[in-house]
Amino acid sequence: MNRIVILGRGGAGKSTLAAALGTATGLPVIELDKHFWGPGLEATPPEQWAAVQCELAHADQWIMDGDLGPYDVLEVRLRTADTVILLDYSFPRCAWQAMRRSRERADFWLWVWSWRRRSRPLLLKAVATHAASAKLHVFRNPRATARFVAQAQDSPDTGQR
């Protein structure tokens, strides 16, 4: 694992997982929200967002966390990923985490509510199309995710060149 993409519903803990994996593996973490959202939560235009991701994905090693829903240009980072992690946690868990974290706009809540029905199938199709050779891990609960992080920490094949 040298190029890891982390996806999932808002509030699932993508950034938390990225930080834990970064610590466990020594891989640098790139939090995509910091690169995507402008002042006043203005979305980066798709062409510009694709260019930003191309630049970020040029590195040999990274963990990119972020699922920008309908604003995303996902295929750019998927093409270079060797590992894709999909956090498929329940709506109540994610909603609770999101409420604890900050106030969110109505479009965020619509995306979180409909994620499993609308976004998840699109994400899986994008992974199959653009990252067919990457290893896909789908985690339905934090315990499974924690086991994965522990295994990554113990694995000699992960990161740290």
DRENDO-547622 format. One record per residue: x, y, z of N, C-alpha, C, O, CB in turn; residue number from 1; residue in one letter. Coordinates in Angstrom, 2 decimals. Glycine has a CB too. Layout:
// residues N
SITE:n_X:n_Y:n_Z:ca_X:ca_Y:ca_Z:c_X:c_Y:c_Z:o_X:o_Y:o_Z:cb_X:cb_Y:cb_Z:num:residu
SITE:X:Y:Z:X:Y:Z:X:Y:Z:X:Y:Z:X:Y:Z:NUM:A
...
//
This chain:
// residues 161
SITE:n_X:n_Y:n_Z:ca_X:ca_Y:ca_Z:c_X:c_Y:c_Z:o_X:o_Y:o_Z:cb_X:cb_Y:cb_Z:num:residu
SITE:0.86:-1.18:0.00:0.00:0.00:0.00:0.89:1.24:0.00:1.61:1.51:0.96:-0.97:0.00:1.23:1:M
SITE:0.83:1.96:-1.09:1.58:3.21:-1.18:0.73:4.40:-1.59:1.07:5.55:-1.30:2.70:3.05:-2.17:2:N
SITE:-0.40:4.12:-2.26:-1.31:5.18:-2.70:-2.73:4.75:-2.33:-3.34:3.92:-3.00:-1.17:5.47:-4.25:3:R
SITE:-3.22:5.34:-1.26:-4.49:4.91:-0.67:-5.54:6.01:-0.83:-5.30:7.16:-0.49:-4.31:4.55:0.83:4:I
SITE:-6.70:5.63:-1.35:-7.85:6.54:-1.46:-8.87:6.08:-0.42:-9.22:4.90:-0.37:-8.46:6.55:-2.92:5:V
SITE:-9.36:7.01:0.39:-10.38:6.71:1.40:-11.66:7.45:1.03:-11.66:8.67:0.87:-9.90:7.11:2.84:6:I
SITE:-12.75:6.69:0.89:-14.05:7.22:0.51:-15.10:6.84:1.55:-14.88:5.92:2.34:-14.46:6.72:-0.89:7:L
SITE:-16.22:7.52:1.54:-17.32:7.16:2.43:-18.25:8.32:2.68:-17.99:9.46:2.30:-16.78:6.66:3.75:8:G
SITE:-19.33:7.99:3.31:-20.37:8.97:3.65:-19.79:10.05:4.56:-18.86:9.80:5.32:-21.58:8.27:4.33:9:R
SITE:-20.35:11.25:4.48:-19.95:12.32:5.38:-20.14:11.89:6.83:-21.16:11.30:7.18:-20.75:13.60:5.09:10:G
SITE:-19.15:12.17:7.67:-19.23:11.81:9.08:-18.75:10.41:9.38:-18.78:9.99:10.54:-20.62:11.96:9.55:11:G
SITE:-18.30:9.66:8.36:-17.87:8.28:8.59:-16.53:8.20:9.31:-16.23:7.20:9.95:-17.77:7.54:7.26:12:A
SITE:-15.73:9.24:9.21:-14.42:9.22:9.85:-13.27:9.01:8.87:-12.25:8.42:9.22:-14.39:8.14:10.89:13:G
SITE:-13.43:9.50:7.66:-12.38:9.35:6.64:-11.09:10.03:7.07:-10.01:9.45:6.93:-12.86:9.93:5.32:14:K
SITE:-11.18:11.25:7.58:-9.98:11.97:8.00:-9.33:11.32:9.21:-8.10:11.27:9.31:-10.32:13.43:8.31:15:S
SITE:-10.14:10.83:10.11:-9.61:10.13:11.29:-8.87:8.87:10.87:-7.79:8.59:11.37:-10.74:9.79:12.27:16:T
SITE:-9.46:8.12:9.95:-8.81:6.91:9.44:-7.51:7.27:8.72:-6.49:6.62:8.92:-9.76:6.14:8.49:17:L
SITE:-7.54:8.30:7.89:-6.34:8.72:7.17:-5.21:9.05:8.13:-4.07:8.65:7.92:-6.64:9.92:6.27:18:A
SITE:-5.52:9.78:9.19:-4.50:10.13:10.18:-3.95:8.88:10.87:-2.74:8.75:11.05:-5.09:11.09:11.24:19:A
SITE:-4.83:7.95:11.24:-4.38:6.71:11.89:-3.52:5.88:10.94:-2.49:5.34:11.35:-5.60:5.88:12.36:20:A
SITE:-3.94:5.77:9.68:-3.14:5.02:8.71:-1.81:5.72:8.43:-0.79:5.06:8.25:-3.92:4.84:7.40:21:L
SITE:-1.83:7.03:8.38:-0.60:7.78:8.19:0.40:7.51:9.31:1.59:7.32:9.06:-0.89:9.27:8.10:22:G
SITE:-0.09:7.48:10.54:0.76:7.17:11.68:1.26:5.73:11.62:2.43:5.46:11.89:0.01:7.41:13.00:23:T
SITE:0.37:4.81:11.26:0.71:3.39:11.23:1.69:3.05:10.11:2.54:2.17:10.28:-0.55:2.57:11.06:24:A
SITE:1.59:3.75:8.98:2.39:3.38:7.81:3.52:4.34:7.49:4.46:3.97:6.78:1.50:3.28:6.63:25:T
SITE:3.44:5.55:8.00:4.42:6.56:7.64:4.12:7.26:6.33:4.91:8.09:5.88:5.78:5.95:7.57:26:G
SITE:2.98:6.95:5.71:2.60:7.59:4.46:2.07:8.99:4.72:1.40:9.22:5.73:1.54:6.75:3.71:27:L
SITE:2.36:9.95:3.82:1.82:11.30:4.00:0.31:11.32:3.74:-0.19:10.63:2.85:2.54:12.30:3.07:28:P
SITE:-0.39:12.14:4.52:-1.85:12.25:4.41:-2.21:13.54:3.70:-1.70:14.61:4.03:-2.51:12.19:5.81:29:V
SITE:-3.11:13.43:2.73:-3.62:14.59:1.99:-5.12:14.65:2.24:-5.87:13.80:1.76:-3.29:14.51:0.45:30:I
SITE:-5.55:15.66:2.99:-6.97:15.84:3.27:-7.57:16.69:2.14:-7.34:17.90:2.07:-7.20:16.51:4.67:31:E
SITE:-8.33:16.05:1.27:-8.81:16.70:0.06:-9.73:17.89:0.33:-9.75:18.84:-0.46:-9.53:15.71:-0.79:32:L
SITE:-10.48:17.86:1.42:-11.36:19.00:1.74:-10.57:20.30:1.80:-11.07:21.35:1.39:-12.09:18.77:3.07:33:D
SITE:-9.34:20.25:2.30:-8.52:21.46:2.43:-8.10:22.01:1.08:-7.82:23.20:0.96:-7.29:21.17:3.28:34:K
SITE:-8.05:21.16:0.08:-7.65:21.59:-1.26:-8.85:21.95:-2.14:-8.72:22.68:-3.12:-6.84:20.50:-1.93:35:H
SITE:-10.03:21.44:-1.78:-11.20:21.58:-2.64:-12.08:22.79:-2.32:-12.47:23.52:-3.23:-12.03:20.35:-2.54:36:F
SITE:-12.37:22.99:-1.06:-13.34:24.03:-0.68:-12.67:25.39:-0.55:-11.66:25.54:0.14:-14.03:23.67:0.62:37:W
SITE:-13.26:26.38:-1.22:-12.76:27.74:-1.13:-13.49:28.50:-0.04:-14.27:27.92:0.71:-12.91:28.46:-2.48:38:G
SITE:-13.25:29.81:0.04:-13.94:30.63:1.03:-15.46:30.53:0.87:-15.97:30.50:-0.25:-13.50:32.09:0.92:39:P
SITE:-16.17:30.47:1.98:-17.63:30.36:1.95:-18.11:29.03:1.41:-19.22:28.93:0.88:-18.21:31.48:1.14:40:G
SITE:-17.28:28.02:1.53:-17.57:26.67:1.01:-17.86:26.68:-0.49:-18.76:25.99:-0.97:-18.75:26.06:1.76:41:L
SITE:-17.08:27.46:-1.21:-17.21:27.50:-2.66:-16.46:26.30:-3.24:-15.28:26.09:-2.94:-16.66:28.85:-3.24:42:E
SITE:-17.14:25.53:-4.08:-16.55:24.34:-4.69:-15.56:24.74:-5.80:-15.80:25.70:-6.54:-17.64:23.42:-5.26:43:A
SITE:-14.47:24.01:-5.89:-13.50:24.21:-6.98:-14.13:23.69:-8.28:-14.69:22.59:-8.28:-12.13:23.48:-6.68:44:T
SITE:-14.04:24.44:-9.37:-14.60:23.96:-10.65:-13.97:22.62:-11.06:-12.80:22.38:-10.77:-14.35:25.02:-11.77:45:P
SITE:-14.74:21.74:-11.70:-14.26:20.39:-12.03:-12.92:20.33:-12.76:-12.08:19.50:-12.42:-15.28:19.70:-12.85:46:P
SITE:-12.71:21.17:-13.76:-11.46:21.13:-14.51:-10.28:21.48:-13.61:-9.23:20.84:-13.67:-11.51:22.09:-15.71:47:E
SITE:-10.46:22.50:-12.79:-9.41:22.92:-11.87:-9.18:21.85:-10.80:-8.04:21.59:-10.42:-9.77:24.28:-11.21:48:Q
SITE:-10.25:21.22:-10.32:-10.15:20.17:-9.31:-9.39:18.96:-9.86:-8.59:18.36:-9.15:-11.56:19.75:-8.82:49:W
SITE:-9.64:18.62:-11.10:-8.90:17.51:-11.73:-7.42:17.84:-11.80:-6.59:16.97:-11.52:-9.45:17.23:-13.14:50:A
SITE:-7.07:19.07:-12.16:-5.66:19.48:-12.24:-4.99:19.44:-10.87:-3.85:18.99:-10.74:-5.55:20.88:-12.83:51:A
SITE:-5.69:19.91:-9.85:-5.14:19.88:-8.48:-4.85:18.44:-8.07:-3.79:18.14:-7.53:-6.13:20.53:-7.47:52:V
SITE:-5.80:17.55:-8.33:-5.61:16.15:-7.97:-4.45:15.51:-8.74:-3.70:14.72:-8.17:-6.90:15.37:-8.22:53:Q
SITE:-4.31:15.84:-10.02:-3.19:15.30:-10.81:-1.86:15.66:-10.14:-0.96:14.82:-10.01:-3.22:15.86:-12.27:54:C
SITE:-1.76:16.89:-9.73:-0.53:17.33:-9.06:-0.32:16.58:-7.74:0.79:16.12:-7.46:-0.58:18.85:-8.79:55:E
SITE:-1.37:16.45:-6.95:-1.26:15.75:-5.66:-0.93:14.27:-5.86:-0.17:13.69:-5.07:-2.56:15.88:-4.87:56:L
SITE:-1.48:13.65:-6.89:-1.32:12.22:-7.11:0.03:11.85:-7.74:0.35:10.67:-7.86:-2.44:11.71:-7.98:57:A
SITE:0.80:12.85:-8.15:2.11:12.58:-8.75:3.10:11.94:-7.78:4.02:11.24:-8.20:2.69:13.86:-9.30:58:H
SITE:2.93:12.18:-6.51:3.87:11.64:-5.51:3.81:10.11:-5.51:2.80:9.51:-5.90:3.54:12.19:-4.09:59:A
SITE:4.89:9.49:-5.08:4.97:8.03:-5.04:4.12:7.43:-3.93:3.64:6.30:-4.04:6.40:7.60:-4.86:60:D
SITE:3.95:8.18:-2.86:3.21:7.65:-1.71:2.28:8.71:-1.15:2.64:9.89:-1.06:4.19:7.16:-0.61:61:Q
SITE:1.07:8.28:-0.78:0.11:9.18:-0.15:-1.12:8.42:0.32:-1.39:7.29:-0.09:-0.29:10.28:-1.13:62:W
SITE:-1.84:9.09:1.19:-3.19:8.69:1.60:-4.06:9.91:1.31:-3.83:10.98:1.87:-3.26:8.23:3.14:63:I
SITE:-5.05:9.75:0.44:-5.98:10.85:0.14:-7.34:10.50:0.71:-7.95:9.49:0.34:-6.08:11.11:-1.40:64:M
SITE:-7.81:11.35:1.61:-9.14:11.11:2.17:-10.07:12.20:1.70:-9.74:13.38:1.69:-9.09:11.04:3.70:65:D
SITE:-11.26:11.76:1.33:-12.27:12.71:0.92:-13.24:12.10:-0.06:-12.86:11.35:-0.95:-11.63:13.94:0.32:66:G
SITE:-14.47:12.43:0.14:-15.54:12.02:-0.76:-16.39:13.27:-0.93:-17.14:13.65:-0.03:-16.39:10.78:-0.21:67:D
SITE:-16.26:13.90:-2.07:-16.89:15.20:-2.29:-18.22:15.09:-3.01:-18.74:16.07:-3.55:-15.97:16.08:-3.07:68:L
SITE:-18.76:13.87:-3.00:-20.10:13.65:-3.55:-20.23:14.13:-4.97:-19.37:13.84:-5.81:-21.12:14.33:-2.70:69:G
SITE:-21.29:14.87:-5.27:-21.56:15.28:-6.65:-20.54:16.29:-7.20:-20.53:16.54:-8.40:-22.94:15.88:-6.74:70:P
SITE:-19.70:16.86:-6.36:-18.71:17.84:-6.80:-17.40:17.18:-7.24:-16.55:17.85:-7.82:-18.44:18.82:-5.69:71:Y
SITE:-17.24:15.91:-6.98:-15.96:15.25:-7.13:-15.62:14.88:-8.57:-16.50:14.71:-9.41:-15.93:14.02:-6.29:72:D
SITE:-14.33:14.75:-8.83:-13.78:14.20:-10.06:-12.89:13.04:-9.60:-11.66:13.11:-9.63:-12.96:15.30:-10.92:73:V
SITE:-13.56:11.99:-9.18:-12.95:10.87:-8.48:-11.94:10.08:-9.31:-10.94:9.61:-8.78:-14.01:9.95:-8.02:74:L
SITE:-12.20:9.95:-10.60:-11.36:9.08:-11.42:-9.90:9.51:-11.44:-9.02:8.67:-11.65:-11.90:9.03:-12.83:75:E
SITE:-9.62:10.79:-11.23:-8.25:11.27:-11.28:-7.39:10.57:-10.22:-6.31:10.07:-10.53:-8.20:12.79:-11.07:76:V
SITE:-7.87:10.53:-8.99:-7.07:9.87:-7.95:-7.20:8.36:-7.97:-6.27:7.65:-7.57:-7.48:10.38:-6.59:77:R
SITE:-8.32:7.85:-8.44:-8.47:6.40:-8.52:-7.49:5.77:-9.50:-7.01:4.67:-9.26:-9.89:6.04:-8.91:78:L
SITE:-7.20:6.45:-10.59:-6.30:5.90:-11.62:-4.91:5.57:-11.07:-4.24:4.68:-11.58:-6.16:6.88:-12.78:79:R
SITE:-4.48:6.27:-10.04:-3.14:6.05:-9.50:-3.14:5.29:-8.19:-2.07:4.96:-7.67:-2.44:7.37:-9.31:80:T
SITE:-4.30:5.00:-7.65:-4.40:4.31:-6.35:-4.06:2.83:-6.46:-4.37:2.19:-7.47:-5.81:4.47:-5.77:81:A
SITE:-3.41:2.30:-5.42:-3.22:0.85:-5.35:-4.14:0.24:-4.30:-4.30:-0.98:-4.24:-1.75:0.52:-5.03:82:D
SITE:-4.74:1.09:-3.47:-5.64:0.64:-2.41:-6.80:1.64:-2.31:-6.58:2.85:-2.31:-4.90:0.50:-1.04:83:T
SITE:-8.02:1.12:-2.21:-9.20:1.96:-2.02:-9.94:1.44:-0.80:-10.22:0.25:-0.69:-10.12:1.97:-3.30:84:V
SITE:-10.24:2.34:0.11:-10.99:1.99:1.31:-12.33:2.72:1.25:-12.38:3.94:1.07:-10.20:2.36:2.62:85:I
SITE:-13.40:1.97:1.40:-14.74:2.54:1.40:-15.35:2.32:2.78:-15.59:1.18:3.19:-15.63:1.90:0.29:86:L
SITE:-15.61:3.41:3.49:-16.26:3.33:4.81:-17.77:3.36:4.56:-18.34:4.40:4.23:-15.80:4.51:5.76:87:L
SITE:-18.39:2.21:4.73:-19.82:2.05:4.46:-20.57:1.94:5.79:-21.25:0.95:6.05:-20.09:0.79:3.57:88:D
SITE:-20.44:2.96:6.61:-21.06:2.97:7.94:-22.52:3.42:7.83:-22.92:4.03:6.84:-20.29:3.89:8.90:89:Y
SITE:-23.29:3.11:8.85:-24.72:3.42:8.85:-24.99:4.92:8.90:-24.15:5.71:9.35:-25.40:2.74:10.04:90:S
SITE:-26.17:5.29:8.43:-26.57:6.69:8.49:-26.58:7.23:9.92:-26.03:8.31:10.16:-27.95:6.86:7.86:91:F
SITE:-27.20:6.52:10.90:-27.21:7.09:12.26:-25.80:7.36:12.80:-25.57:8.40:13.43:-27.94:6.14:13.20:92:P
SITE:-24.87:6.44:12.57:-23.49:6.64:13.06:-22.87:7.88:12.42:-22.28:8.71:13.11:-22.62:5.40:12.76:93:R
SITE:-23.01:8.00:11.11:-22.40:9.13:10.41:-23.08:10.45:10.74:-22.41:11.47:10.91:-22.46:8.89:8.91:94:C
SITE:-24.39:10.43:10.84:-25.11:11.65:11.19:-24.71:12.14:12.58:-24.51:13.34:12.78:-26.63:11.41:11.14:95:A
SITE:-24.59:11.24:13.53:-24.17:11.60:14.89:-22.78:12.23:14.86:-22.55:13.26:15.49:-24.18:10.35:15.82:96:W
SITE:-21.86:11.59:14.14:-20.49:12.13:14.05:-20.49:13.50:13.39:-19.79:14.41:13.84:-19.58:11.16:13.27:97:Q
SITE:-21.26:13.66:12.33:-21.31:14.94:11.62:-21.91:16.04:12.50:-21.43:17.17:12.49:-22.13:14.81:10.32:98:A
SITE:-22.94:15.71:13.27:-23.55:16.71:14.17:-22.59:17.13:15.26:-22.56:18.29:15.64:-24.84:16.15:14.80:99:M
SITE:-21.80:16.19:15.76:-20.81:16.50:16.80:-19.68:17.37:16.25:-19.11:18.18:16.98:-20.23:15.20:17.38:100:R
SITE:-19.38:17.19:14.98:-18.24:17.86:14.35:-18.52:19.34:14.08:-17.74:20.20:14.47:-17.88:17.16:13.06:101:R
SITE:-19.65:19.64:13.40:-19.93:21.03:13.03:-21.33:21.16:12.44:-22.01:20.17:12.18:-18.89:21.54:12.02:102:S
SITE:-21.72:22.39:12.24:-22.98:22.66:11.54:-22.73:22.43:10.06:-21.67:22.78:9.54:-23.51:24.11:11.81:103:R
SITE:-23.69:21.86:9.38:-23.54:21.56:7.95:-24.71:22.14:7.18:-25.78:22.39:7.74:-23.43:20.03:7.72:104:E
SITE:-24.50:22.36:5.89:-25.54:22.88:5.01:-26.53:21.78:4.66:-26.26:20.59:4.86:-24.92:23.47:3.74:105:R
SITE:-27.69:22.19:4.15:-28.75:21.24:3.79:-28.30:20.26:2.70:-28.68:19.09:2.73:-29.99:22.00:3.32:106:A
SITE:-27.49:20.72:1.73:-27.04:19.82:0.67:-26.14:18.71:1.22:-26.13:17.60:0.69:-26.29:20.60:-0.42:107:D
SITE:-25.40:19.01:2.28:-24.59:17.98:2.93:-25.50:16.90:3.52:-25.24:15.71:3.34:-23.70:18.60:4.04:108:F
SITE:-26.55:17.31:4.22:-27.44:16.34:4.86:-28.20:15.49:3.83:-28.44:14.31:4.06:-28.43:17.05:5.76:109:W
SITE:-28.56:16.09:2.72:-29.21:15.32:1.66:-28.25:14.26:1.13:-28.65:13.11:0.90:-29.68:16.24:0.52:110:L
SITE:-27.00:14.64:0.92:-25.98:13.70:0.45:-25.77:12.59:1.48:-25.72:11.42:1.11:-24.65:14.43:0.17:111:W
SITE:-25.63:12.93:2.75:-25.42:11.92:3.80:-26.61:10.96:3.86:-26.43:9.74:3.96:-25.20:12.59:5.18:112:V
SITE:-27.81:11.50:3.80:-29.02:10.68:3.88:-29.11:9.69:2.71:-29.44:8.53:2.91:-30.26:11.57:3.91:113:W
SITE:-28.82:10.15:1.51:-29.01:9.32:0.32:-27.73:8.60:-0.13:-27.74:7.95:-1.17:-29.53:10.18:-0.82:114:S
SITE:-26.66:8.70:0.61:-25.36:8.19:0.19:-25.39:6.71:-0.19:-24.91:6.34:-1.27:-24.34:8.41:1.29:115:W
SITE:-25.93:5.87:0.66:-25.89:4.43:0.38:-26.68:4.08:-0.89:-26.27:3.20:-1.65:-26.45:3.63:1.58:116:R
SITE:-27.76:4.76:-1.12:-28.61:4.47:-2.28:-28.08:5.13:-3.56:-28.13:4.52:-4.63:-30.03:4.95:-2.01:117:R
SITE:-27.57:6.35:-3.45:-27.15:7.09:-4.65:-25.63:7.06:-4.88:-25.18:6.69:-5.96:-27.61:8.52:-4.55:118:R
SITE:-24.87:7.44:-3.89:-23.43:7.62:-4.08:-22.65:6.31:-4.06:-21.74:6.12:-4.87:-22.89:8.53:-3.01:119:S
SITE:-22.99:5.42:-3.15:-22.23:4.17:-3.02:-22.16:3.39:-4.34:-21.06:2.96:-4.72:-22.85:3.29:-1.95:120:R
SITE:-23.28:3.17:-5.05:-23.18:2.45:-6.33:-22.28:3.16:-7.35:-21.56:2.51:-8.10:-24.57:2.27:-6.92:121:P
SITE:-22.33:4.48:-7.37:-21.48:5.24:-8.29:-20.01:5.11:-7.92:-19.15:4.99:-8.79:-21.90:6.72:-8.30:122:L
SITE:-19.73:5.12:-6.62:-18.35:4.97:-6.17:-17.81:3.59:-6.53:-16.69:3.48:-7.03:-18.26:5.18:-4.66:123:L
SITE:-18.59:2.55:-6.29:-18.15:1.19:-6.61:-17.93:1.03:-8.12:-16.99:0.35:-8.54:-19.18:0.16:-6.11:124:L
SITE:-18.78:1.64:-8.91:-18.61:1.58:-10.37:-17.33:2.31:-10.78:-16.58:1.83:-11.63:-19.84:2.19:-11.09:125:K
SITE:-17.08:3.47:-10.18:-15.87:4.23:-10.49:-14.62:3.46:-10.10:-13.63:3.47:-10.83:-15.90:5.59:-9.76:126:A
SITE:-14.65:2.79:-8.96:-13.50:1.98:-8.53:-13.28:0.85:-9.53:-12.14:0.61:-9.94:-13.73:1.40:-7.10:127:V
SITE:-14.34:0.16:-9.93:-14.21:-0.94:-10.89:-13.69:-0.46:-12.24:-12.94:-1.16:-12.90:-15.57:-1.64:-11.08:128:A
SITE:-14.08:0.74:-12.63:-13.68:1.28:-13.93:-12.28:1.87:-13.93:-11.50:1.62:-14.85:-14.66:2.34:-14.36:129:T
SITE:-11.94:2.65:-12.89:-10.70:3.42:-12.89:-9.61:2.87:-11.97:-8.46:3.31:-12.04:-10.99:4.82:-12.50:130:H
SITE:-9.96:1.92:-11.12:-8.96:1.37:-10.18:-9.12:-0.15:-10.10:-9.07:-0.73:-9.02:-9.11:2.01:-8.76:131:A
SITE:-9.31:-0.77:-11.24:-9.58:-2.21:-11.27:-8.46:-3.04:-10.66:-8.73:-4.11:-10.12:-9.81:-2.65:-12.70:132:A
SITE:-7.22:-2.57:-10.73:-6.12:-3.33:-10.16:-5.86:-2.99:-8.69:-5.04:-3.64:-8.04:-4.86:-3.09:-10.96:133:S
SITE:-6.54:-1.98:-8.17:-6.37:-1.61:-6.76:-7.09:-2.61:-5.86:-8.08:-3.23:-6.27:-6.90:-0.18:-6.50:134:A
SITE:-6.60:-2.76:-4.66:-7.25:-3.61:-3.66:-8.35:-2.79:-3.00:-8.08:-1.72:-2.45:-6.21:-4.15:-2.60:135:K
SITE:-9.58:-3.28:-3.05:-10.73:-2.58:-2.46:-11.06:-3.20:-1.11:-11.22:-4.42:-1.00:-11.96:-2.65:-3.41:136:L
SITE:-11.17:-2.35:-0.10:-11.59:-2.77:1.25:-12.86:-2.00:1.58:-12.87:-0.77:1.55:-10.46:-2.50:2.32:137:H
SITE:-13.94:-2.71:1.90:-15.19:-2.08:2.32:-15.42:-2.43:3.77:-15.53:-3.61:4.13:-16.39:-2.55:1.42:138:V
SITE:-15.50:-1.42:4.62:-15.69:-1.63:6.05:-17.05:-1.10:6.47:-17.42:0.03:6.16:-14.57:-0.94:6.87:139:F
SITE:-17.80:-1.95:7.18:-19.15:-1.59:7.61:-19.21:-1.09:9.04:-20.25:-0.60:9.48:-20.06:-2.78:7.46:140:R
SITE:-18.10:-1.20:9.79:-18.11:-0.73:11.18:-16.70:-0.36:11.62:-15.72:-0.81:11.02:-18.70:-1.82:12.11:141:N
SITE:-16.58:0.44:12.66:-15.27:0.89:13.13:-14.36:-0.25:13.62:-13.14:-0.13:13.53:-15.45:1.88:14.23:142:P
SITE:-14.94:-1.32:14.13:-14.09:-2.44:14.59:-13.31:-3.05:13.43:-12.11:-3.32:13.56:-14.95:-3.52:15.26:143:R
SITE:-13.97:-3.27:12.32:-13.30:-3.81:11.13:-12.22:-2.85:10.64:-11.13:-3.28:10.24:-14.32:-4.09:10.01:144:A
SITE:-12.51:-1.57:10.68:-11.54:-0.57:10.26:-10.33:-0.56:11.19:-9.19:-0.48:10.73:-12.20:0.83:10.22:145:T
SITE:-10.57:-0.65:12.48:-9.47:-0.68:13.46:-8.59:-1.91:13.26:-7.36:-1.81:13.39:-10.03:-0.66:14.90:146:A
SITE:-9.18:-3.05:12.95:-8.38:-4.26:12.67:-7.48:-4.04:11.46:-6.33:-4.46:11.45:-9.30:-5.48:12.44:147:R
SITE:-8.02:-3.38:10.44:-7.24:-3.09:9.24:-6.04:-2.19:9.56:-4.93:-2.44:9.09:-8.13:-2.44:8.18:148:F
SITE:-6.27:-1.16:10.35:-5.19:-0.24:10.73:-4.12:-1.00:11.52:-2.93:-0.80:11.29:-5.73:0.95:11.58:149:V
SITE:-4.54:-1.86:12.42:-3.58:-2.65:13.21:-2.76:-3.56:12.30:-1.55:-3.71:12.49:-4.32:-3.49:14.28:150:A
SITE:-3.41:-4.17:11.33:-2.68:-5.04:10.39:-1.71:-4.22:9.54:-0.60:-4.67:9.26:-3.67:-5.80:9.48:151:Q
SITE:-2.13:-3.02:9.13:-1.26:-2.16:8.32:-0.02:-1.76:9.11:1.08:-1.66:8.56:-2.01:-0.91:7.85:152:A
SITE:-0.21:-1.53:10.39:0.91:-1.14:11.25:1.92:-2.28:11.37:3.13:-2.05:11.44:0.41:-0.73:12.65:153:Q
SITE:1.43:-3.50:11.40:2.28:-4.69:11.55:2.87:-5.17:10.24:3.79:-6.00:10.25:1.49:-5.80:12.18:154:D
SITE:2.37:-4.68:9.10:2.78:-5.19:7.80:4.09:-4.56:7.32:4.22:-3.34:7.31:1.68:-4.93:6.79:155:S
SITE:5.04:-5.39:6.92:6.29:-4.85:6.39:6.14:-4.31:4.96:7.03:-3.62:4.47:7.37:-5.91:6.41:156:P
SITE:5.03:-4.61:4.29:4.82:-4.21:2.90:4.16:-2.84:2.76:3.92:-2.40:1.64:3.97:-5.22:2.19:157:D
SITE:3.88:-2.17:3.85:3.13:-0.94:3.81:4.05:0.27:3.90:4.88:0.38:4.81:2.10:-0.91:4.94:158:T
SITE:3.89:1.18:2.92:4.58:2.48:2.98:6.05:2.37:3.28:6.73:1.50:2.73:3.95:3.34:4.01:159:G
SITE:6.56:3.23:4.12:7.91:3.32:4.66:8.99:2.71:3.77:9.45:1.60:4.00:7.96:2.67:5.98:160:Q
SITE:9.36:3.46:2.77:10.44:3.02:1.85:11.77:3.36:2.42:12.79:3.07:1.80:10.29:3.66:0.48:161:R
//
